[in-house]
Amino acid sequence: MSVTHRDTEALRDEIVHTRAELGQTLEALAARADVRTRARASATRTADRMRGFWRSPTPWLMLTAAAAATAAVLLARGRRW
């Protein structure tokens, strides 16, 4: 059984494809193993999310409502601050 030029090219193409997949797999594994970078990225995402949260009026309205409710309860009980 002889190997034709077409078989050789197909085998080379398969090797190139397999090497590319292996490279992507190694990059993914390296990224997962880099705990420091992942922790920093997570902290940055959380900080950005919290900055966005406090920029909206909703948390401020909730704080104001809670303060007003507390003041109303304290005044209703006749306590001084």
C-alpha positions in Angstrom: 0.0 0.0 0.0 1.6 3.2 -1.1 1.0 6.7 0.4 -0.1 9.2 -2.1 0.6 12.9 -2.2 -3.0 13.5 -1.3 -2.7 11.3 1.8 0.5 13.1 2.8 -1.1 16.5 2.5 -4.2 15.4 4.4 -1.9 14.1 7.2 0.0 17.4 7.3 -3.2 19.3 7.5 -4.4 17.2 10.3 -1.1 17.7 12.1 -1.4 21.5 11.7 -5.0 21.4 13.0 -4.1 19.2 16.0 -1.2 21.5 16.9 -3.5 24.6 16.7 -6.0 22.8 19.0 -3.2 21.8 21.4 -2.0 25.4 21.5 -5.4 26.7 22.3 -5.8 24.0 25.0 -2.5 25.0 26.6 -3.4 28.6 26.6 -6.7 27.9 28.3 -5.0 25.7 30.9 -2.3 28.4 31.5 -5.1 31.0 31.9 -6.9 28.9 34.4 -3.7 28.2 36.4 -2.9 31.9 36.7 -4.7 32.5 39.9 -3.2 35.9 40.5 -4.5 37.3 37.3 -7.9 35.7 37.7 -8.2 37.2 41.2 -7.3 40.6 39.9 -9.8 40.4 37.1 -12.5 39.3 39.5 -11.7 42.1 41.9 -11.8 44.6 39.0 -15.2 43.3 37.8 -16.6 43.5 41.3 -15.3 47.0 41.8 -16.7 48.2 38.5 -20.1 46.6 39.3 -20.2 48.3 42.8 -19.2 51.7 41.3 -22.1 51.3 38.8 -24.4 50.3 41.7 -23.7 53.4 43.7 -24.0 55.7 40.7 -27.6 54.8 40.3 -30.2 56.5 42.4 -31.7 53.3 43.8 -29.3 52.6 46.6 -29.4 56.2 47.7 -33.2 56.1 47.7 -33.1 52.9 49.8 -30.7 54.5 52.3 -32.9 57.6 52.5 -36.0 55.5 53.0 -34.3 53.4 55.7 -33.1 56.5 57.5 -36.5 58.1 57.3 -38.2 54.9 58.7 -35.7 54.7 61.5 -36.2 58.4 62.4 -40.0 57.9 62.3 -39.8 54.9 64.6 -37.5 56.7 67.1 -39.7 59.8 67.0 -42.9 57.7 67.5 -41.4 56.1 70.6 -40.4 59.5 71.9 -36.7 58.9 72.1 -34.2 61.6 71.7 -31.1 61.3 69.6 
